[in-house]
């Protein structure tokens, strides 16, 4: 699929494909910003948000705000990429466990 090569191809996909979890996941693995073109209803699903985060922690900044305030989602994101901490709610910047995971995975955090 085109989204596997360039996630931004999701922009031109049909509404049906923009709501297809496998298509959106393939796009987000490649380019997290492609989530801007995914079906909003799909992005509201916590289980789907966790799947995306597990494939690319930096996708956190393109997910709905509710997930940036969800400790489990934030922990998964920083475990995958410490720089995801920048997209997390401010309270997690003072959460010892979250910051430790972020630093373990990215010394520049």
C-alpha positions as CSV (number, residue, x, y, z in Angstrom):
1,X,0.0,0.0,0.0
2,X,1.1,3.5,-0.7
3,X,0.8,4.5,3.0
4,X,3.6,2.0,3.8
5,X,6.0,4.0,1.7
6,X,4.7,7.5,2.5
7,X,2.2,7.9,5.3
8,X,1.0,11.2,4.0
9,X,-0.7,9.3,1.2
10,X,-3.5,8.7,3.7
11,X,-4.6,12.3,2.9
12,X,-5.8,11.1,-0.5
13,X,-7.3,7.8,0.6
14,X,-11.0,7.3,0.7
15,X,-13.0,7.8,3.9
16,X,-13.3,4.0,4.2
17,X,-9.5,3.6,4.1
18,X,-9.0,6.5,6.5
19,X,-11.2,4.6,8.9
20,X,-9.3,1.3,8.4
21,X,-7.2,0.6,11.4
22,X,-4.5,-1.4,9.5
23,X,-4.2,1.3,6.8
24,X,-3.9,4.1,9.4
25,X,-1.5,2.1,11.5
26,X,0.8,1.5,8.5
27,X,0.7,5.2,7.7
28,X,1.4,6.2,11.3
29,X,4.4,3.9,11.6
30,X,5.9,5.6,8.6
31,X,4.9,9.2,9.3
32,X,2.9,10.0,12.5
33,X,1.7,13.3,11.1
34,X,-0.5,11.2,8.8
35,X,-2.8,10.7,11.8
36,X,-4.1,14.2,10.9
37,X,-6.0,12.5,8.0
38,X,-7.3,9.5,9.9
39,X,-10.9,9.1,10.8
40,X,-11.5,11.0,14.1
41,X,-13.7,8.3,15.5
42,X,-10.9,5.7,15.0
43,X,-8.5,8.0,16.8
44,X,-10.8,8.2,19.8
45,X,-10.4,4.5,20.5
46,X,-7.9,3.9,23.4
47,X,-6.9,0.4,22.2
48,X,-6.1,1.8,18.8
49,X,-4.1,4.7,20.3
50,X,-2.0,2.2,22.2
51,X,-1.3,0.2,19.0
52,X,-0.1,3.3,17.3
53,X,2.0,4.4,20.2
54,X,3.6,0.9,20.4
55,X,4.6,1.2,16.8
56,X,5.8,4.8,17.0
57,X,6.0,6.7,20.3
58,X,6.3,10.1,18.5
59,X,2.7,9.6,17.3
60,X,1.6,10.9,20.7
61,X,1.7,14.5,19.5
62,X,-0.8,13.6,16.8
63,X,-3.3,11.8,19.0
64,X,-6.3,13.5,20.7
65,X,-5.4,15.4,23.9
66,X,-7.1,12.8,26.1
67,X,-4.3,10.3,25.3
68,X,-1.6,12.8,26.1
69,X,-3.1,12.9,29.6
70,X,-3.4,9.1,29.9
71,X,-0.5,7.8,32.0
72,X,-0.5,4.3,30.4
73,X,-0.4,5.8,26.9
74,X,2.3,8.3,27.8
75,X,4.4,5.5,29.4
76,X,4.1,3.4,26.3
77,X,5.1,6.4,24.1
78,X,8.2,7.3,26.1
79,X,9.3,3.6,26.3
80,X,9.4,3.6,22.5
81,X,10.9,7.1,22.1
82,X,11.9,9.4,25.0
83,X,11.2,12.5,22.9
84,X,7.5,11.7,23.1
85,X,7.6,13.2,26.6
86,X,7.5,16.6,24.9
87,X,3.9,15.9,23.7
88,X,2.7,14.5,27.1
89,X,0.7,16.6,29.5
90,X,2.8,18.8,31.7
91,X,2.1,16.7,34.9
92,X,4.1,13.8,33.4
93,X,7.2,16.0,33.1
94,X,7.3,15.7,36.9
95,X,6.4,12.0,37.1
96,X,9.5,10.1,38.1
97,X,8.7,6.9,36.4
98,X,7.7,8.5,33.1
99,X,10.8,10.7,33.0
100,X,13.1,7.7,33.9
101,X,11.6,5.7,30.9
102,X,12.1,8.7,28.6
103,X,15.7,9.2,29.6
104,X,16.5,5.5,29.4
105,X,15.4,5.6,25.7
106,X,16.8,9.0,24.8
107,X,19.6,10.6,26.7
108,X,18.9,14.0,25.2
109,X,15.4,14.3,26.8
